[in-house]
Amino acid sequence: MAGREAQQMAAQAGQLAGRHIVMGVTGSIAAYKAVEVVSRLRKLGAEVHVIMTRAAQEFVTATTFREISGQPVASDMWAPVQEFQVEHVALGKLADLVLVAPATAHILAKAAHGLADDMLSTTLLATKAPVWFAPAMNTNMYEHPATQANLATLRSRGCYILEPATGHLACGIEGKGRLPEPVDIVAAVVAYFKRSQALAGRKVLVTAGGTREPLDPVRYLGNRSTGRMGYAVAAEAAARGAEVVLVSGPTVLPTPAGVRRVDVETALEMREAVLQEYVDADLVIKAAAVADYRPATVATQKIKKSAGDLTLTLTRNPDILYELGQQKKQQVLVGFAAETQDVAAYAKAKLVKKHLDFIVANNVAEADAGFGTETNRVTIYAADGSADSYPLLSKREVAGIILDHAQSKLATR
C-alpha cells in the first residue's frame, strides 16, 4: 500500500502548485488526521493556511500545523496583526478553496446560520471561494435532523460536503461519522481543481426556474419550480471554468458566484433572452419549467370576483427548446423532462422531437425528487440510445453528472 501511495503522490506532484487552500480545523478527535491532510496538500505544491478553533487546540497544537504548513496559524480574532489587514477577510480573499476538516456539528450549524464569532466562522462568511466541509462526529449527531438540515442548507448555497465514512468511531460505536481518510480528501481536492478548468473557454447557457404568465396586474399562471436544479448546474459550470449565462425565471435563490444572470418573467421574455445568447454558446442546458400556454388576453385592471364561473382562453407559447434544436450547429443541447407518469416514454419522445444530444428525466411526483427539494433522482437518455440511471443525489451532485456527460459530448464536437 505504501508503495502504491508513493507512486500516486509522485504522479500528482505539482498538481496543486500555485493553489491557496485555507483549511479550517475544528474540535474533533479526528483533528489529528488534519495534520496529514495539510502535509499531503503541501507535497502537491499547495500553499496551506490553517485556521484552528479553540476546541481544535485541545487535540492538536498550533505549533504542529505551523511546522507542517510552513505558515502562521490563525486562531485568535484579537491577536496583534503583523500587517495592516483584517485577517479573516485577507484569508477569505486569498483562498482558492476553503476546506473545513474535520467539521463538527457545531461549525456546520454556525455556517448554516451565518454566525461569526471566531476566526473560522468569520472567514467562512467573508470568502467567495468554494467552501468544502468534511463532517466528523458521532453517528447519532450526524443523523440528527438538525445536522441534516444544516447540511442541506449548506449544499443549497453551493458548499460541497465530503460524505463521512462508516466504521468504528472514537465513541466506541460502529456507524457513519468518520472523517474520510486524508488520502481520499486530498484526492477529492486534486480532482476538483482538475475539473475547475474542464470548461475553461466554453460558454454555457443555462435556463432555470418557472415562468409566470400574467392574467392581470395581480395574478399569473405559474408552476412549482424553484430553480434549484438549474442554479446547481450554473454553479457547477462556473466552478469548472466556464463563462456561464443563467436565464432565470422568478426565484429567491442567490446568483451563483461567477455567473451572469438574466432575469425574465414570461416564456416570451425567456425566449428572447435565450436566443440572444444562443448563437455563440457551446453548451445549453434548458432546466427551466417554461409555461406551455399563456392567457390570450391580459386584463389591464384586477379581475373582480363575480357570480358564476370564469373562463380563461389560453394561447400556446413558443417551444423554445424545439426552436433551439432546429437552429443547432456547434451547440451541445440538453433538455429536461419533468414528468409525473410514463417518464421514460415522454423523455425519449422529447429527445428525438427536439433534436437534443441528451435529456435529463425525473419524476416530479416523487416527494424527494420533485420541485422544491434539495435532491433529485434522474435518468439521462442520450441520442445514441444509451440510458444511465442514478440514485437519489443532491442537486449539485446531479449537476456534476450532467456536466460530465456534456463534457464528453463537447470533446467530440
C-alpha positions as CSV (number, residue, x, y, z in Angstrom):
1,M,0.0,0.0,0.0
2,A,2.8,2.4,0.9
3,G,4.4,1.8,-2.4
4,R,1.3,2.5,-4.4
5,E,0.6,5.7,-2.4
6,A,4.2,6.9,-3.1
7,Q,3.6,6.3,-6.8
8,Q,0.3,8.1,-6.7
9,M,1.9,11.1,-4.9
10,A,4.8,11.2,-7.4
11,A,2.3,11.2,-10.3
12,Q,0.3,14.0,-8.7
13,A,3.4,16.1,-7.7
14,G,2.9,19.7,-8.6
15,Q,-0.8,19.4,-9.4
16,L,-1.7,21.9,-6.7
17,A,1.2,24.3,-7.5
18,G,0.0,27.9,-7.1
19,R,-3.2,27.0,-5.3
20,H,-4.0,28.6,-2.0
21,I,-6.0,26.5,0.4
22,V,-7.4,27.7,3.7
23,M,-8.0,24.8,6.0
24,G,-10.3,25.1,9.0
25,V,-9.7,22.6,11.8
26,T,-12.4,22.2,14.5
27,G,-12.7,20.4,17.8
28,S,-13.0,16.7,16.8
29,I,-10.8,13.8,17.8
30,A,-10.2,13.5,14.1
31,A,-8.2,16.7,14.2
32,Y,-5.0,14.7,14.2
33,K,-5.9,13.5,10.7
34,A,-5.9,17.1,9.5
35,V,-2.1,17.2,10.0
36,E,-1.7,14.6,7.3
37,V,-4.1,16.4,5.0
38,V,-2.0,19.6,5.3
39,S,1.2,17.6,4.7
40,R,-0.2,15.9,1.6
41,L,-1.5,19.2,0.2
42,R,1.9,20.8,0.6
43,K,3.6,17.9,-1.1
44,L,1.4,18.5,-4.1
45,G,2.5,22.2,-4.2
46,A,-0.4,23.9,-2.5
47,E,0.1,26.8,-0.1
48,V,-1.9,25.9,3.0
49,H,-3.1,28.4,5.7
50,V,-4.6,26.8,8.8
51,I,-7.3,28.3,10.9
52,M,-7.9,26.5,14.2
53,T,-10.9,26.9,16.6
54,R,-10.3,27.0,20.3
55,A,-11.6,23.5,20.7
56,A,-9.3,22.1,18.0
57,Q,-6.3,23.2,20.0
58,E,-7.4,20.8,22.8
59,F,-6.5,18.0,20.4
60,V,-3.6,19.3,18.3
61,T,-1.3,22.2,18.9
62,A,-1.0,25.2,16.6
63,T,2.8,24.6,16.6
64,T,2.2,21.3,14.8
65,F,0.2,22.9,12.0
66,R,2.6,25.8,11.7
67,E,5.6,23.5,11.2
68,I,3.7,21.2,8.7
69,S,2.2,24.1,6.7
70,G,5.1,26.5,6.9
71,Q,2.6,29.3,7.5
72,P,1.4,31.1,10.7
73,V,-1.7,29.5,12.2
74,A,-4.7,31.8,12.7
75,S,-6.9,31.2,15.7
76,D,-7.4,34.4,17.8
77,M,-9.6,37.2,16.4
78,W,-8.0,39.6,18.7
79,A,-4.3,38.8,18.4
80,P,-1.9,41.6,17.2
81,V,-1.5,41.6,13.5
82,Q,1.8,41.9,11.7
83,E,0.3,43.7,8.7
84,F,-2.5,46.3,8.4
85,Q,-5.2,43.9,7.2
86,V,-8.3,42.2,8.6
87,E,-7.1,38.7,8.8
88,H,-10.3,36.8,8.2
89,V,-11.0,39.0,5.2
90,A,-7.5,38.6,3.9
91,L,-7.6,34.8,4.2
92,G,-11.0,34.7,2.6
93,K,-9.7,36.7,-0.4
94,L,-6.5,34.6,-0.6
95,A,-8.3,31.2,-0.8
96,D,-8.8,29.3,-3.9
97,L,-10.6,26.7,-1.7
98,V,-11.7,26.7,1.9
99,L,-11.7,23.2,3.4
100,V,-13.0,22.5,6.9
101,A,-11.8,19.1,8.0
102,P,-12.8,17.8,10.4
103,A,-16.1,19.7,10.5
104,T,-18.1,19.3,13.7
105,A,-21.8,19.6,14.1
106,H,-21.2,22.9,15.8
107,I,-19.3,24.6,12.9
108,L,-21.9,23.2,10.4
109,A,-24.7,24.8,12.5
110,K,-22.8,28.1,12.7
111,A,-22.0,28.2,9.0
112,A,-25.6,27.3,8.0
113,H,-27.0,30.1,10.2
114,G,-24.4,32.7,9.3
115,L,-22.9,33.0,12.9
116,A,-19.5,34.6,13.1
117,D,-17.9,34.6,16.5
118,D,-14.4,33.3,15.8
119,M,-11.7,33.4,13.1
120,L,-13.0,30.4,11.2
121,S,-16.7,31.3,11.1
122,T,-16.0,34.9,10.1
123,T,-13.7,33.6,7.3
124,L,-16.5,31.4,6.1
125,L,-18.7,34.4,5.8
126,A,-16.0,36.6,4.2
127,T,-14.8,34.3,1.5
128,K,-16.2,34.0,-2.0
129,A,-14.1,30.9,-2.6
130,P,-15.7,27.4,-2.8
131,V,-16.2,26.0,0.7
132,W,-15.9,22.3,1.5
133,F,-16.9,20.6,4.7
134,A,-15.7,17.1,5.8
135,P,-18.1,16.2,8.7
136,A,-16.8,14.1,11.5
137,M,-18.9,13.2,14.6
138,N,-20.9,10.6,16.4
139,T,-23.4,8.8,14.2
140,N,-26.4,10.0,16.2
141,M,-25.2,13.6,15.9
142,Y,-24.6,13.2,12.2
143,E,-28.1,11.7,11.6
144,H,-29.9,14.2,13.8
145,P,-32.5,16.2,11.8
146,A,-30.8,19.5,12.8
147,T,-27.4,18.4,11.4
148,Q,-29.0,17.0,8.2
149,A,-31.0,20.3,7.8
150,N,-27.8,22.3,8.2
151,L,-26.0,20.2,5.7
152,A,-28.9,20.6,3.3
153,T,-28.8,24.4,3.7
154,L,-25.0,24.5,3.1
155,R,-25.5,22.3,-0.1
156,S,-28.2,24.6,-1.3
157,R,-25.7,27.5,-1.1
158,G,-23.2,25.7,-3.2
159,C,-21.0,24.3,-0.4
160,Y,-19.5,20.8,-1.1
161,I,-19.9,18.1,1.5
162,L,-17.4,15.3,1.7
163,E,-19.5,12.4,3.0
164,P,-18.2,10.9,6.2
165,A,-17.0,7.3,6.2
166,T,-18.6,4.4,8.1
167,G,-16.7,2.4,10.6
168,H,-15.5,2.3,14.2
169,L,-15.9,5.7,15.9
170,A,-13.9,7.1,18.8
171,C,-17.1,6.9,21.0
172,G,-17.0,3.1,20.6
173,I,-19.8,2.5,18.2
174,E,-19.9,1.5,14.6
175,G,-21.6,3.8,12.2
176,K,-21.4,6.8,9.8
177,G,-19.4,9.7,11.0
178,R,-15.7,9.0,10.5
179,L,-13.6,11.6,8.8
180,P,-12.6,10.4,5.3
181,E,-9.0,9.2,5.1
182,P,-6.6,12.1,4.3
183,V,-5.5,10.4,1.0
184,D,-9.2,10.5,-0.1
185,I,-9.7,14.1,1.0
186,V,-6.7,15.2,-0.9
187,A,-7.6,13.2,-4.0
188,A,-11.0,14.9,-4.0
189,V,-9.3,18.3,-3.8
190,V,-7.0,17.4,-6.7
191,A,-10.0,16.2,-8.8
192,Y,-11.8,19.4,-8.0
193,F,-9.0,21.6,-9.3
194,K,-8.6,19.4,-12.4
195,R,-12.4,19.9,-13.0
196,S,-12.1,23.6,-12.4
197,Q,-10.6,24.1,-15.8
198,A,-12.6,21.4,-17.7
199,L,-14.9,24.0,-19.2
200,A,-12.4,26.9,-19.5
201,G,-13.0,28.8,-22.7
202,R,-16.5,27.4,-23.1
203,K,-19.8,29.4,-22.9
204,V,-22.6,27.6,-21.1
205,L,-26.1,28.8,-21.3
206,V,-28.5,27.6,-18.5
207,T,-32.2,28.3,-18.0
208,A,-33.8,27.8,-14.6
209,G,-36.9,28.4,-12.6
210,G,-40.5,28.7,-13.7
211,T,-42.1,31.3,-15.8
212,R,-45.1,33.5,-14.9
213,E,-47.8,34.3,-17.4
214,P,-49.9,37.3,-16.2
215,L,-53.7,37.3,-16.0
216,D,-53.9,40.8,-14.7
217,P,-51.7,43.2,-12.7
218,V,-52.1,40.9,-9.6
219,R,-52.4,37.3,-10.8
220,Y,-50.5,35.0,-13.0
221,L,-50.3,31.4,-14.2
222,G,-47.2,29.6,-12.9
223,N,-45.7,26.3,-11.7
224,R,-43.9,24.9,-8.7
225,S,-40.4,25.1,-10.0
226,T,-37.9,26.8,-7.6
227,G,-35.0,26.9,-10.0
228,R,-32.7,24.8,-7.7
229,M,-31.7,22.3,-10.3
230,G,-30.8,24.9,-12.9
231,Y,-28.9,27.0,-10.4
232,A,-26.9,24.0,-9.3
233,V,-26.0,23.4,-12.9
234,A,-24.9,27.0,-13.4
235,A,-22.9,27.0,-10.2
236,E,-21.1,23.7,-11.2
237,A,-20.4,25.0,-14.7
238,A,-18.8,28.2,-13.3
239,A,-16.8,26.1,-10.9
240,R,-15.4,24.2,-13.9
241,G,-14.2,27.4,-15.5
242,A,-17.0,28.2,-18.0
243,E,-18.4,31.5,-18.9
244,V,-22.0,31.0,-17.6
245,V,-25.1,32.8,-18.6
246,L,-28.1,32.0,-16.4
247,V,-31.5,33.0,-17.8
248,S,-33.8,32.8,-14.8
249,G,-37.4,32.9,-14.0
250,P,-38.5,34.5,-10.7
251,T,-36.8,32.8,-7.7
252,V,-35.5,33.6,-4.3
253,L,-32.2,31.9,-5.0
254,P,-29.0,33.9,-4.9
255,T,-26.9,34.2,-8.1
256,P,-24.1,31.6,-8.1
257,A,-20.6,33.1,-7.9
258,G,-19.1,33.8,-11.3
259,V,-22.4,33.6,-13.2
260,R,-24.0,36.3,-15.3
261,R,-27.8,36.2,-14.5
262,V,-30.5,37.5,-16.9
263,D,-33.9,37.8,-15.1
264,V,-37.1,37.2,-17.1
265,E,-40.7,36.5,-16.1
266,T,-42.7,35.2,-19.0
267,A,-42.0,32.5,-21.6
268,L,-41.7,35.1,-24.4
269,E,-39.1,37.0,-22.4
270,M,-37.2,33.8,-21.8
271,R,-37.3,33.0,-25.5
272,E,-35.9,36.4,-26.4
273,A,-33.1,36.2,-23.8
274,V,-32.1,32.7,-24.8
275,L,-32.0,33.4,-28.5
276,Q,-29.7,36.4,-27.8
277,E,-27.2,34.2,-26.0
278,Y,-27.5,31.0,-28.1
279,V,-25.5,31.7,-31.2
280,D,-22.1,31.6,-29.6
281,A,-22.9,29.1,-26.8
282,D,-21.1,25.8,-26.6
283,L,-23.4,24.1,-24.2
284,V,-27.1,24.8,-23.5
285,I,-28.9,23.2,-20.6
286,K,-32.6,24.0,-20.5
287,A,-33.6,23.3,-16.9
288,A,-36.4,25.9,-16.8
289,A,-40.0,24.9,-16.4
290,V,-41.4,27.1,-19.2
291,A,-45.2,27.6,-19.4
292,D,-46.7,25.8,-22.4
293,Y,-49.6,28.3,-22.5
294,R,-50.4,31.9,-21.6
295,P,-53.6,33.9,-21.3
296,A,-54.8,35.1,-24.7
297,T,-55.6,38.5,-23.2
298,V,-54.2,40.2,-20.1
299,A,-56.6,42.4,-18.1
300,T,-55.2,45.9,-17.5
301,Q,-57.0,46.1,-14.2
302,K,-57.5,43.4,-11.5
303,I,-60.2,40.9,-12.4
304,K,-63.0,41.3,-9.9
305,K,-64.9,38.3,-8.5
306,S,-68.4,38.0,-9.9
307,A,-71.3,35.5,-9.9
308,G,-70.7,32.3,-11.9
309,D,-67.6,30.8,-13.3
310,L,-64.7,32.5,-15.0
311,T,-63.5,31.1,-18.4
312,L,-59.9,31.7,-19.4
313,T,-58.7,31.4,-23.0
314,L,-55.1,30.2,-23.3
315,T,-52.8,30.5,-26.3
316,R,-49.8,28.4,-26.9
317,N,-46.3,29.7,-26.0
318,P,-43.4,29.1,-28.4
319,D,-41.5,25.9,-27.8
320,I,-38.0,27.3,-27.0
321,L,-36.2,24.0,-26.8
322,Y,-37.7,22.8,-30.1
323,E,-36.6,26.1,-31.8
324,L,-33.1,25.7,-30.4
325,G,-32.9,22.2,-31.7
326,Q,-33.8,23.4,-35.2
327,Q,-31.1,26.0,-35.1
328,K,-28.4,23.8,-33.5
329,K,-24.9,24.0,-35.0
330,Q,-21.9,23.6,-32.8
331,Q,-24.0,23.6,-29.6
332,V,-24.5,20.6,-27.3
333,L,-28.2,20.8,-26.4
334,V,-29.6,19.3,-23.2
335,G,-33.2,19.3,-22.1
336,F,-35.2,18.2,-19.1
337,A,-38.3,16.0,-18.9
338,A,-40.0,16.7,-15.6
339,E,-42.9,14.2,-15.7
340,T,-45.5,12.6,-13.4
341,Q,-46.1,9.4,-15.4
342,D,-44.6,7.4,-18.3
343,V,-41.4,9.2,-17.7
344,A,-39.2,7.2,-20.0
345,A,-41.6,7.3,-22.9
346,Y,-42.2,11.0,-22.7
347,A,-38.4,11.7,-22.3
348,K,-37.4,9.6,-25.3
349,A,-40.0,11.2,-27.5
350,K,-38.9,14.7,-26.4
351,L,-35.3,13.8,-27.1
352,V,-36.0,12.9,-30.7
353,K,-38.6,15.6,-31.5
354,K,-36.4,18.4,-30.2
355,H,-33.1,17.2,-31.7
356,L,-31.4,17.0,-28.3
357,D,-28.0,15.5,-27.5
358,F,-29.4,14.1,-24.3
359,I,-32.3,14.6,-21.9
360,V,-32.4,14.5,-18.1
361,A,-35.6,12.8,-16.9
362,N,-37.1,12.7,-13.5
363,N,-40.5,12.0,-11.9
364,V,-41.6,15.2,-10.1
365,A,-44.4,13.4,-8.4
366,E,-41.8,11.7,-6.1
367,A,-41.7,13.6,-2.8
368,D,-37.9,13.6,-2.5
369,A,-37.1,14.4,-6.2
370,G,-39.7,16.9,-7.4
371,F,-39.9,20.7,-7.4
372,G,-38.5,22.5,-4.3
373,T,-36.4,19.6,-3.0
374,E,-32.7,19.5,-2.3
375,T,-32.3,16.2,-4.1
376,N,-33.1,14.6,-7.4
377,R,-33.2,11.1,-8.9
378,V,-32.6,11.2,-12.7
379,T,-32.1,9.1,-15.8
380,I,-30.1,10.5,-18.7
381,Y,-31.2,9.4,-22.1
382,A,-28.8,10.1,-25.0
383,A,-29.3,10.4,-28.7
384,D,-27.1,7.4,-29.2
385,G,-29.7,5.2,-27.4
386,S,-27.9,4.9,-24.1
387,A,-29.6,5.4,-20.8
388,D,-27.9,6.0,-17.4
389,S,-29.9,6.0,-14.2
390,Y,-28.7,7.5,-10.9
391,P,-29.9,7.1,-7.3
392,L,-31.1,9.9,-5.1
393,L,-28.4,12.6,-5.0
394,S,-28.1,16.2,-4.1
395,K,-28.9,18.5,-7.0
396,R,-25.3,19.8,-7.0
397,E,-24.2,16.1,-7.5
398,V,-26.7,15.7,-10.3
399,A,-25.4,18.9,-11.9
400,G,-21.9,17.4,-11.9
401,I,-23.1,14.2,-13.6
402,I,-24.9,16.3,-16.2
403,L,-21.8,18.3,-16.9
404,D,-19.7,15.2,-17.1
405,H,-21.9,13.9,-19.9
406,A,-21.9,17.3,-21.6
407,Q,-18.1,17.5,-21.5
408,S,-17.8,14.1,-23.1
409,K,-20.1,15.3,-25.9
410,L,-18.2,18.6,-26.3
411,A,-15.0,16.7,-26.8
412,T,-16.4,15.2,-29.9
413,R,-17.5,18.5,-31.5
